[in-house]
Amino acid sequence: MIRGLILARATVKAAATVPEEAKKIKGVTDAYPVFGRFDLVIFLEARDFEELKSAALKVNAIVGIKSTETLVEAT
């Protein structure tokens, strides 16, 4: 099992809806808005790196996300 998280910047309008959209993606375990440099944090869990990468690409494609930074667990 491998874990990761995505720190995302989103439009003001999308910040409220992206977490629910992200939670529909296989591999996303949690998502919520935050204060600070980023607008959202999205937690991922997958069997392997390829599955994690697939989930991250789907999150990046959500309408309203402007940019992301993906962090992967160092094992």
C-alpha positions in Angstrom: 0.0 0.0 0.0 1.3 3.5 -0.9 -0.1 6.8 0.4 0.1 10.3 -0.9 -1.5 13.7 -0.7 -2.3 16.5 -3.1 -2.0 20.1 -2.1 -4.2 22.0 -4.6 -5.0 25.6 -5.5 -8.4 26.1 -6.9 -10.7 28.9 -8.0 -12.9 30.4 -5.2 -16.0 28.8 -6.7 -14.5 25.4 -7.0 -12.9 25.2 -3.6 -16.3 24.4 -2.1 -17.2 21.6 -4.6 -13.8 20.0 -5.5 -13.6 17.9 -2.3 -16.8 16.1 -3.0 -15.8 15.5 -6.6 -12.4 14.2 -5.5 -13.9 11.8 -3.1 -15.7 10.1 -6.0 -12.3 9.1 -7.5 -11.0 5.6 -6.6 -8.0 6.0 -4.4 -9.1 9.3 -2.7 -9.6 8.6 1.0 -10.4 12.2 2.1 -10.5 15.8 0.8 -11.2 19.1 2.4 -10.5 22.8 2.1 -7.7 24.4 4.1 -6.4 27.9 4.8 -2.9 29.0 3.7 -0.9 28.8 0.5 -3.1 26.0 -0.8 -6.9 25.8 -1.0 -7.4 22.0 -0.7 -5.8 18.9 0.6 -6.6 15.5 -0.9 -5.4 12.2 0.6 -4.7 9.2 -1.6 -4.1 5.5 -1.0 -3.4 2.9 -3.6 -1.9 -0.6 -4.2 1.1 0.7 -6.1 2.6 3.8 -7.6 0.8 3.4 -11.0 -2.6 3.3 -9.3 -1.7 6.4 -7.2 -0.5 8.2 -10.3 -3.8 7.4 -12.0 -5.8 8.8 -9.1 -3.6 11.9 -9.0 -4.1 12.6 -12.7 -7.9 12.3 -12.3 -7.8 14.8 -9.4 -5.7 17.2 -11.5 -8.4 17.1 -14.2 -11.2 18.3 -11.9 -12.6 21.5 -13.2 -11.6 24.5 -11.1 -8.2 23.2 -9.9 -5.6 25.6 -11.0 -2.4 23.8 -9.8 -1.3 20.9 -7.6 1.6 19.6 -5.7 1.6 15.8 -5.1 3.5 14.3 -2.3 4.2 10.6 -2.2 5.0 8.5 0.9 8.7 7.7 1.1 9.0 4.0 1.9 
